[in-house]
Amino acid sequence: MSQIFTTFATKIRNNCYDMKTDTLIRNEGMEALYRKLGLVDAERFIMLIQKERFDYTKWQKYLFEDTPVEELSKKAMEFRANNV
């Protein structure tokens, strides 16, 4: 198991992981959408999700279905190295 996942799992077990509030997650999510899509397309994205019966859990289940764990781990470590 990669170091990033091991560290995360250790923090969870030791109850050292600070859980974000729902409001903070909403705000950070909206900021990410605005940065990536721009204001108009971010609003369109939200409308599409609300219009459709979007099931995030089902979507997430199949998101990385064909991606090997090793590749996900490598991408996570690269992301961490570039964003810490």
Phi, psi and omega per residue, in radians:
M1 nan 2.447 -3.086
S2 -1.193 2.789 -3.108
Q3 -1.093 -0.674 -3.101
I4 -1.106 -0.734 -3.141
F5 -1.262 -0.625 3.106
T6 -1.118 -0.754 3.120
T7 -1.092 -0.781 3.132
F8 -1.074 -0.816 -3.134
A9 -1.081 -0.683 3.113
T10 -1.118 -0.748 3.119
K11 -1.092 -0.705 3.124
I12 -1.113 -0.835 -3.131
R13 -1.062 -0.660 -3.110
N14 -1.552 0.105 3.115
N15 1.005 0.650 -3.134
C16 -1.803 0.046 -3.105
Y17 -1.585 2.087 3.140
D18 -1.355 2.026 3.121
M19 -1.361 2.393 3.111
K20 -1.424 2.633 3.080
T21 -1.317 2.796 3.102
D22 -1.031 -0.694 -3.137
T23 -1.102 -0.770 3.130
L24 -1.110 -0.734 3.124
I25 -1.103 -0.756 3.099
R26 -1.045 -0.822 -3.122
N27 -1.092 -0.802 -3.141
E28 -1.149 -0.649 3.103
G29 -1.116 -0.771 3.125
M30 -1.131 -0.728 3.100
E31 -1.059 -0.729 3.128
A32 -1.127 -0.746 3.098
L33 -1.080 -0.802 -3.135
Y34 -1.076 -0.751 -3.135
R35 -1.126 -0.742 -3.057
K36 -1.392 -0.752 -3.007
L37 -1.821 -0.352 -2.997
G38 1.524 2.868 -3.029
L39 -1.053 -0.870 -3.054
V40 -1.144 -0.866 -3.112
D41 -1.206 -0.528 3.070
A42 -1.122 -0.760 3.109
E43 -1.141 -0.694 3.093
R44 -1.083 -0.737 3.125
F45 -1.026 -0.795 3.136
I46 -1.092 -0.746 3.121
M47 -1.104 -0.693 3.120
L48 -1.100 -0.732 3.129
I49 -1.143 -0.721 -3.127
Q50 -1.221 -0.607 -3.120
K51 -1.224 -0.750 3.125
E52 -1.495 2.728 3.042
R53 -1.502 1.341 -3.056
F54 -1.352 2.140 3.112
D55 -1.876 1.717 -3.081
Y56 -1.003 -0.675 -3.099
T57 -1.107 -0.780 3.101
K58 -1.149 -0.734 -3.137
W59 -1.062 -0.801 -3.106
Q60 -1.146 -0.620 -3.119
K61 -1.002 -0.663 -3.083
Y62 -1.758 -0.036 -3.073
L63 -1.005 -0.819 -3.092
F64 -1.968 0.439 -3.047
E65 -0.970 -0.712 -3.080
D66 -1.692 0.162 -3.117
T67 -1.759 2.144 3.122
P68 -1.083 2.581 -3.126
V69 -1.014 -0.659 -3.128
E70 -1.067 -0.695 3.133
E71 -1.191 -0.715 3.084
L72 -1.069 -0.758 3.130
S73 -1.083 -0.776 3.134
K74 -1.061 -0.785 3.135
K75 -1.115 -0.686 3.123
A76 -1.122 -0.735 3.136
M77 -1.188 -0.665 3.085
E78 -1.133 -0.731 3.112
F79 -1.057 -0.799 -3.134
R80 -1.081 -0.758 -3.121
A81 -1.093 -0.604 -3.095
N82 -1.541 -0.169 -3.040
N83 -2.198 0.238 3.118
V84 -1.907 nan nan
